[in-house]
């Protein structure tokens, strides 16, 4: 009886529980749908703001570029329309615009392609009329512009960027606006929407429309077949053809945000979100659309996940706690890295501005004292100080570039005969004055069994300079720094060269030693608190040592100094052939001075290089761009140019193209004349591009005159041996 009663009682209880669960589930699902819809709308709003900000920034950069070009065109002081078109051609080639148009006050359009469009003429040249875009006193314009030639059956879909000009005349013609054209892809690339993709199919899209509903650009490239598309026309053709289009038009006129659902002709219900651009000069709306099914699926998935969560709450909580600990650790690490970067930027600002201020100050002093009786002595002293300061500034920039190349694996190590003894002596010579002026004793110890090894002298010296420089910074007055080098020979002509830098400085804590090889890290203590630096020296030394197949270790304790040990494996090498340096460079056996063709578009750089070469007896031919360099070489007799110094980046024709054309000439010396690439771009891909174009060697800017004359001496010696 009790069992039956229990069953009777249990059934209503179970039924009540089931009904309660069902009601709660239904309410939860509705609430979840509403919450998901609100959250989704917020996400859509944020996506729209993100893409809109990117597009607006892109448009403003384009306007700024046109304003900058106008300033340059004004500075050129063009005397004729052809001269203006020529300068426009150069500026267009160096910009992101596909075409540049100069719009005259009478409506004529002058182009960088040396064509003139006249809207008032009856020919095909009347098809481009740009002056109406600036009606109403508009200062800046951005619109979609479809340039079509109906009879030819061709057309281009572009974005037109324009800025109004004031008081700009060329040969008596008033110019009213400067216009640049870009492909639609320049805006389309700023549209990103990958949050609503299922099975590789996107259920959302983003677009830009104008105030009349015309699509300016759409992320879906297939929507354009060189024909106009209108958002309002699409809505009127949809299944729900009511007054929605008119309401949207009114909202757009008011420049207000708008979101709504709308069912298209295929019966697909979509959520639309429209947002005006903040800038009054950009008369566009950003449009984003997502299928309702994508939103509903998310709420169903959330419900299923919630049911599963109730059964695994303990595991989830444990996982959340674990994840929270990991997130906090990561956050602390990121905060530490951010702090290190912040300190690095502050240090770099100090380190760069200080020598830069010194150089500028020295220049001002030299200008002031230029006419003094003892000016020569004063100028020499100040020039020496400026040179030392500029070299220090260059070393800072090199540190940053070295880190970038080392971390990306693009460092290019040389393999040539180097002397460990010479390297050690050079470091001692360069650091001696700095160290001894601090009241520190500097000792060098050498035990060398292999006087020459294969390696990269500059990089080895860079490692030692970093280590000795750090030792000098963190060793107090009265201390000692010892730089030692010794070697261990192995089988097969291999030798391990070990450099040891030992100091009696403040030492390093064990905690800092765990992070000492990381970028931007420096330990602060009572001695180092006032020491400024980039925090890159040890990181660069570690990466360089690893790249050479060696190892670097440290033994340090606070208050007991530090000992850095660098072990570099290498192959023994023969002593290199000694090159004699002469004051005059003679080419071949005919007694003619060496002739060097210098291709450099920067007039100041060309002038400096010309004077340096001529001071050593070298005859110099100058070319202002690659095309001119090709012609200057073509005009010389066979063998008339001994070496070509070719800048890689020049207007009209770059250095690589010029080198390739010289190599392809049908004359004996074109295939063998040495061509040295001269550029500030020192990455491996730049070297490879120079080699592919036919260049013989590589000189990095700023050009080291010692290296330049050493290479010229080699060419002179080779020419003398062959009797060229």
N, C-alpha and C positions, 0 to 999 in steps of 0.2 A: 504494500500500500504506500509506504514511504517512498519506495523507488519510483512508483508511478507519479506520486505527488512531486517528487524531485524532477521527474521528466517534464511534468506539466509546467513547473516553475522555471526549469532551465530553458524550455522552448521560448517563452516570452523574453527571457533574458537574452538568449542568443539572438532572437529576432530583433530585440531592441538594440543590441550591439551592432548587428548587421545594418539596421536602418540608420543608426547613429553614424556608423562608418560611412554609409552611402551618402547621407546628407552632408556630413563633413567633407567627404570627397568632392561632392558636387560644388559645395560652396568654395572649397579650396581651389577647385579647378577654375571656377569663374573668377575668383580673386586672383588666381595665378595668371589667367588670360589677361585680366586688366593690368596686372603688374608687369607682365611681359610686354604688353602693348605700350605701356608708359615707358618702360626701360628701353624698348626698341626705338620708340620715338626719340628718346634722349640720345641713344647711340646714333641714330640717323642724323639728328641735329649736329652732333659732334663730328660725324663723318663729313657732313656738308660744310661745316665751318672749317674743317681741316683742308678739304680740297679747295674751297673758295679762297682761303687765305693763300694757298700755294699759287692759285691762278692770279690773284690780285698782286701778289709779290712779283710774279713773272711779268705781268703787264707793266707794273711800275719800273721794273728793271729795264724793260724795253724802252719806255719813255725816257728814263735817265740816260740810256745809251744814245738815243737820238739827240737829247740836249747836249750830251758830251760831244757827239759828232758835229753838231752845229757850232760849238765853240771851236773845234779844230778847223772847220771850214772857214770860220771868221778869221782865225789866225793865219790861214794860208793866203788870205787877201787875193782871192782869185780875180784875175783881170778879164776873163772871158768865160763864156758858157762852156766851151770845150775843156778849158782848164778846170772848171767846177766839176764837170762830169768825170774827168780823170781822177780828181781827188775823191769823188764819191765812189768810184770804182775801187779805189784802194781801201777806203773805210768800210765798204760793204764786204770786201774779201776778209777783213779782219773782224767781222762781227757775226752775229747769229742770224742776221737778216739775209733773205735770199735776193732781195732787190731793194734799192733805195730810189726814191722819187723826190725831186725838188719841185714844189708847186709854186708857180709864179702868180702874181696878183691878177694877171689877165686870164688865168685858168690853164695856161700851158704847163705841161708836165715834162721835166727833164729827168733823165734816168742815168743810173750808173752804167747802163749798157749802151750809152751814147745814142739813144733814141729820144725823139721828142713827140709827145702826144698833144694834139690840139683839139679840145672838145668842140671848138667852133668850126672846124674844117669838115668837109663832106667826105673825106676818105676814111679808110680803116683806122687811121691814127686818131680818130675822135672817140674811140671806144673807152678810153680811160679819162674820167672826169672826177677829180678828187676835191676840188675847191668846195663843192656843196657840203662835204662832211664837216667843214669848219664854220658853217653858217650859225648865226646866233651867238657869235663871240666865243665859241668853244676854243679853249687853249690846248686841250689834249683830247685825242680821239682814239678809240679802239673799237673796231667793227669787223664783222666778217665781210670779206671782199672776194667775190667770184669773178675772176678775169676770164671771160669766154670770147672765143673767136668763132662765131657761128659758121661762117663760110669754110673755115679750115677744120671745123669739127673738133676743136681742142679747147681745153679750159683748165684753169687752176683754181683751187679753193684755198684761200689764204686768210690770215688774220692781218688786218691793216692797223698799224700803230702810227699815230701822227702827232706832231707838236707844232703849234703855231709859232711863227718867227716874227720878230719885230725889228724894223730898221736894218734889214739885211738886203743889200743890193749887189748885183753882179753885172758889171758892164752896163750899168744904167737900168737894169731890170730888177724890179722889186720882187723879192721872194717871200711868199706868205706862209709856207709850211714845209716841213721836212717829214717824209713818210717812209716807213720801212715795212716790208712785207715778210711774213713768216708762214711756213706751212701750218696747216691745222694741227699737225702732230705736236707742235710746240705747246699747245693748250691741252690736247688730248692726253699727253703724257702726264699731266698733272691730275688727271681723273683716275682715281684708284678705288675699286669696289670689289673686294673679294670675301666679304663677310657672309654672303648669302648664296653660296655655291653648293650644289648637290650633284653628285655623279658627273662632275666636270661641267655642269650647265649652270650658268649664272641666272638667278631669279631676281636680280636687281640691276639697275643701270643708273648712271649719272650723266648729266648733260648740262650744257649752258644754252639758255635761250635769251632772245632779246625781248623788249617790252611788247612787241607785236606777236610774240609766240613763236617766231622763227628760230629753228635750231641754229645756234652758232657752231657748236661742236658737240659730238656725242661720243661716249666711250666705246660704243658699238660702231666699228668702222663701216660695217655693211649698210648702215642707214644712208650713207652718202653715195650716190652715183651721179655726181655733178648736177644735182637738182635740189631745189629748196624743199624743206620739210617744215611743217608748222604744227606746233603742239595743240593749238586750238582746233585746227582741222581734224587732227587725229581724234580728239575728244568728241567732236560732233559726229564722227562716223562710228563711234562706239555704241554699245548696246544701251547704255543709260544716256540717251540724248536729251538732256534737260537744260536748265539754265546754268549749269555748273561752269561752262566755259565763260559765260558773261560775268559770273561772280569772280572767277579767277582774274579776268581782265581788270576788273575794278580794283582787286587787291594789289595787282601788279602796279597799277597806276599810283596807288598809295604807297608803294615800296614797303609792304609789310610781309612778314613771314606767313606761310599758309601751309596747312597739312590737311589732306582729305583722302577718302577712299573712292575709287572709281573703277567700274567694270568695263573692260574693253570689248571689242566686237567678237572676240573668241570666248567671252564669258569669264575671263581671268580678272579677279578683283585685285586691285593694286593699291598700296598706300603711296601717296605722293607727298613730297615735302619740297617747297619752294622757298628760297631765301635770296633777298636782294644783296648785291654787293655793297659794301660799306662806302666805297668811294662814289661820290656823286658823278664823277666823270666816266665811270664804267656803267653804262646803261644796260646791264645784263642781270639775269636771274640764274641762280644755281638750282638745278632740279635733280632730285634723287627719287627713285621709284623702287619699291620692293613688293613682290607678290605676297598677298595675304597668307597664302599657304605656308610660306616660309616662317611667318610669325606664329601661326597655329601649331605647326610641327614643333616649334621650340617649346610652347607651353605643354604639349603632350609629353615631350621628352622630359621636361622638368618634373611633371607629375610622376612618371615612371621612376625617375631617379629618386624622388622623395619617398616613394613606397619602399624602394630598395634601401634607402638611407635609414628608415626606421628599424630595419633588421640588422643593420651593421653599425649602429651608432657608436658603440665603444671603440670599434676599429677606426672609425672616422675621426673620433676625438683624439685617439692616440696619434693618428696620422697628422691631424692638424697641429697638435702640440709639437710633434717632431718637425713638421714643416715650418712652424713658427720659429723654432730654434734655429733652423737652417736659414730662414729668411732674415732673422736678426743678425746671424753671423755674416751673411752676405751683405746686409745693409751696413753693418759696422765696417766691413772690408771696403765697400764702395765709398763709405764716408771717409775712411782713411785715405783711399786713393784720391777722392775729390779734394781732400785737404792737401795732399801731397801735390796735386796738380795746381791748386790755388797758390801754394807756397812757391811752386816752380814758376808760375806766371809772374808772381810778385818779384821773385829773384831775377827772372829773365828781364823783366821791365827795368830793374835796377842795373843788371849787368850790361844790357844793351844801351840804355840811355846814358849811363855814365861815360863809356868811351865815345859814344856818338856826340855827347855834349863836349867832350874834350877835343874831338876833331873839329867840330864847328867853332869852338872857342879859339883853337889855334889858327884856323883860317881867318877869323876876324882879327886876331892879333897881327897876323902877317899882312893883311890888307891895311891895317892902321900904320904899321911900321915899315911899309914897303920902301919909302923914300928916305929912310934914315941912312946916315953915313956908314954905320956898321951893320947895314941890313943883311949883307951876304952871310955873315957869321950867325946872326939871329935866325935868318930864314933856314939855314942848314940845320941848326939845332931844333927848330920847331918842326921842320919837315921830318926829321928823324923821329921826334916824339909822335907826330901824326902817323907815320908809317907803323911804328910799334903798336899804337893804339888801334889803327885800322886792322892790323894783323890779328890782334886779340879779338876784335869784333867779328872778323871772319872766322876765327876758331869757334866762337859761340854758334854761329850759323852752321858751321860744319858739323858740330856736335849734334844738332837737331837733325840735320840731313842724314848723318851717319846712323843715328838711331832708327830713322825711318827705313833706310836701306837694309840695315842689319836685321831688323825685325821682320821685314818682308823677304829676306833671303836673297836680296839683289846686290849684295856687296861683291865687288870685283877685286879679287886679290891678285897681286902680281907675283911672279916667280922669277927672280933674278938673283945674281950673286950679290950677297950683302955681307958686310963685316960686322960681327957682334961687337968687336972692339971699337970700331968707328961709331956705331950706334950709341954705345955706352958713353964714349967721349963726347958725342954731340949733345946727349941729354945733360951730361955734366956741365958742358959749356953753356947751354941755354938756361939751365936752372941755377947755376952757381951764384950769380949776382943776386938773384931773388932770395936764395936761401941764406947766403952769408950776410946780406943786409938785415935779415931778421935776427942775427946773432946766433945762428945755428951752424954747426960744423957739418960739412958735406964731404963724405969719404967715398971713393970708388975703388973697388977691388976686382981684379980680373985674373982668371985662370983659364986661358983659351988654348985648346988643342987643335981646333979646326978654324983657321982664320977666315974662311969663306964658306957660307952655306946658302942654299936656295931659300928665298923668302921674300916678303914684302917689307922693305926697309921703312917706308912711311908708316905702315900700320904697326910694326913692332915699336917704332919710336913713339907712336901715339899712345900705346899701352904704357910704356915706361914714363912718358911725360905726365900722364894722368896719375900714375902711382906716386911719382916723386912730387908732383904738384900737390896732391892730397897730403902727403907726409909733411910738406912745408907748411901747409895751412894749419895742421893740427899738432905741430910740435912747438913747444914754447921756447923762448929765448934760453940759450945755454944747452939745448939738446943736440942730438946727433942724428944725421940721416946717412945710412950706408947703402950704396947701390953696388951689388955684386953680380958677377957673371962667371959661370963655369960650365964645362961641357963634359958629357959622357958619350964616348963613341960606342956604336953598335955595329953589328955585322951588315954587310952590303953597302958600306959607305954612309950609313945613317948616323946621325948624331943628335943627342938631346941637349939643347942649350937652355940653361936655367938662369933666369934673372931673379934676383932677390932684392927687394926694397925693404929695409928695416929702419924703423924710427924709434925714438924714445919719447913719443908724444903722449897724448891723453888716452889713446887706446879706444876700443869700442866695446859696448855692452853685448852680452850674448843675445839679447832680444833683437838688437839692431842687426847683428850678423846674420840672422835668419832672413832678413829682407834687404841686405846691403847690395845685392846684385840687381835689385828692381830699379826701374826708372824713377826719377824725381825724388829719390829718398836721400835724406841727410840726417845725421844724428846731431842733436844740439846739446852742448854742455858748456861749462864755464869758459873753455877756450874757444870752442867753435861757434858760440852764440852769435858772434859778430861776423862770422865768415859767410860770404855770399857765394853762390855758385848755382849751376843748373841741376845738380844732382844726377848727372848723366855719366860722369867719368867712369865710375866703377861698372855701370851697366854696359857701356861701350867696350871697356876693357875685357869684360867677361865674354861678350858676344864675339869680339875679334879673336880672342884666344880660342874659343870653341870653333870658329870658322877656320882657324889654322890647324885644327886637329890637336891642340894642346890643352893644358889645364891650368887654372889659376886657383890658388888656395890662400888662406889667411890664418894667422895665429895672432890673436889679440886679446888683451884683458884691459879693463879700465885702469888707467894710471900706469900701465906697464908697457905702453907702446904697441905697435903693430908690425907684423912681418908679412909681406905679400910675396908669394913665390909663383913665378910664371915658368912653366916647362913647355918648350916648343920643339917638337920633332921636326927634323929637316934632313935633306940630303946634302952631303958635302959638295962644294963647287970649286971650280978653278977661279983664280983671280981674273977679273974682267980686264979687257984691253984698255989701257989708259988713252984717253982722248986729250990732245993738246988744244988749247984755246988760243986763237990768234985774234989780234985786234981787227984785222980785215979779213972778210970771207971771200976767198977766190974760188971761182967755179971752173973746173976743168984745167986744161993746159994752155989755154989761149990768154990767160992773165986777166980775163974779164971778172968784174965784181959779181958776187952772187946776186941774182935777181929773184925777188920774192913778190908774188902776186897776193895782195891782201884784200879779201872780200869781206867787208864789214859795213853794215848799214848805219851804225852809230858813228857820227862824225867825230865825236870826242875820242871814242875808243880807237878809231882808225888813226887819228892824228897822233895819239900817244904811242901806238904801236909803230907807226911810221918813224917817229923821231927816235925811238929806242933802236930800231933796226938800222937806221941810217947812221946813228952814232957809232955803230960797230962796223961801218963800211959796207952795209948791204944796200943794194939798189931796190927801191920799193915801187911797185905799181899798185894803184888803189882802184877798187871797184865798189860801188855803193849798193849793189844787190847781185843776186845770182846770175841774172841775165847779162848784166854788164861784165861780170867776171868771165863768163863764157866768151863774150866778144873780145875782151882784152887779151885772153889767151889765144883766140883765133888770129888776132892781128899780129902776134909776135911770130918771129921766125922759128923754125924747128929747133928745139933745145934752148929757146930764148928765155924760158922761165924755169928756174931750178926747183922752186918749192912754191906751193899754193897754201895759204892759210885761209880756210873757208869757214865763215860763220854759218851755223846750221839754220838759224831762223832769220830770214831776210824777206823783205817785200818783193813783189813781182815774181821772183823765183827763189826758192829756198836753196840752202847749200847742198843738200843731198841731190836734188834735181840737177843743179849746176854741175856737181861732180860727175854724175851719170852722163851728162851730155858731153863733158870734156873727154871722158873715157871712150865715148863712142865716135870721136872725131877720127877721120882718116889721115893721120899723120903719125910718124914713129914715136914722138915724145909723149903723145896723149895717153898712151897705155902705161907709161912708167914714171911720169912726173909725180913726185911725192905730193899728196894732198892731205893736209892735217885739218881735221875737224876742230873748230874752236867754238865751244858752247858752254853755257852754265848748266845745261842738263847733263847730269853725270850718271844716270841710271843705265843699267845694262842694255835695256831695249834701245836707248839712244846710240850706244856704241854699235850694236848690231845693225841698226838702220844705216849708220854712217859706213860701216864695212860693206853692207850690201850695195850701197851706191857707188862703191869704188874708192872710198877714201883709204889712205894708207895708215893713218895714226890718229890719235885723239889728244887734244889739249883742252884742259878744263879752265874756265874763267873763274876768277881773275887769273890771267896767264902768268905763270912763274917764269920770269925772264931767264933764270938759270937753266931751267928745263928746256925752254925754247931754244936758247943758244947751243945747248948740248945736242939737241936733235938736229939743228942746222949744221953743227960741226960734223956730225955723222954723215949727213948728206953731202957736205963739202968733201969729206974724206973719200966717200964712195965715188963721187964724181971725178976726183983726181985720179983714183985708181983705175977707173974705166976710161979715162981720157975724154969724158963727155964734154 
